[in-house]
Amino acid sequence: INVQFINSVLAYYNSPASGKGQILYDDGVKMGINPAYALAFFLEESNFGTKGVATVTHALGNIRATSGEAQYKGYRAYKTWEEGFADWYKLMAKKYVGEWHLLTVEQIVPVYAPSSDANDEGQYIRTIKIAIERWRNGYVDV
């Protein structure tokens, strides 16, 4: 998917991150992560920043905060969407792919959003895969 398509998706869902498709795309290319997957995680985690703690944290994904990090209700908090995007890509590229060698959605989701945190791993994986497929076929809505 390209920048224009990302912006179309964000606008369609009335995301507070609307218009930020270029940075979402550029960060993905820079970190070697397909931006469509970041967008799909953003959909599953917070309906593109419209629901849950992401409305406050500016997070693409709800990442648990550790001691010393800015946080809100236990999740990493950012001043801007751009900071949230960059941190998510860094986490995926360095930890999940680089350190842990997790390369597929099926490998990543059980670690990223485990059932022990009240996530439905199967549903999470299905949402990401359906979103990617729809977007590849040119549909903005999922």
Residue pairs with C-beta under 8 A, 6 or more apart in sequence:
1 35
1 36
1 39
1 135
1 136
2 25
3 21
3 22
3 25
4 21
5 21
5 135
5 140
6 21
6 24
6 25
6 35
6 39
7 18
7 19
7 20
7 21
7 22
8 140
9 39
9 48
9 135
9 140
10 17
10 18
10 19
10 20
10 21
10 48
11 18
11 19
12 140
12 141
13 43
13 47
13 48
13 50
14 50
15 48
15 49
15 50
16 49
16 50
16 55
16 81
17 24
17 42
17 48
17 49
17 58
17 81
20 81
20 82
20 85
23 81
23 82
23 85
24 35
24 38
24 39
24 60
24 85
25 35
27 35
27 38
27 85
27 86
27 89
28 34
28 35
28 37
28 38
28 89
29 35
30 89
31 89
31 90
31 92
31 93
32 93
32 97
33 89
33 92
33 93
33 97
36 131
36 132
36 135
36 136
37 105
37 128
37 132
38 60
38 85
38 88
38 89
38 92
39 131
39 135
40 127
40 128
40 131
40 132
40 135
41 60
41 61
41 88
41 128
42 48
42 49
42 60
42 61
43 127
43 128
43 131
43 142
44 113
44 124
44 127
44 128
44 131
45 52
45 54
45 59
45 60
45 61
45 62
46 52
46 53
46 54
46 55
46 59
46 62
49 55
49 58
49 81
52 62
53 59
53 62
53 72
53 73
53 75
54 60
54 62
54 84
56 72
56 77
57 72
57 75
57 76
57 77
57 78
57 84
58 77
58 78
58 79
58 80
58 81
58 83
58 84
59 75
59 76
59 77
59 78
59 84
59 87
59 88
60 81
60 84
60 85
60 87
60 88
61 88
61 91
61 112
62 75
63 75
63 76
63 87
63 88
63 91
64 74
64 75
64 76
65 71
65 74
65 75
65 76
65 77
69 76
70 76
70 77
70 78
71 77
76 84
76 87
78 84
78 87
92 108
96 102
96 108
96 111
96 112
97 103
100 111
102 108
102 111
105 125
105 128
105 129
106 125
109 119
109 121
109 124
109 125
109 128
110 121
113 119
113 121
113 124
114 121
115 121
127 142
130 142
131 142
134 141
134 142
135 142
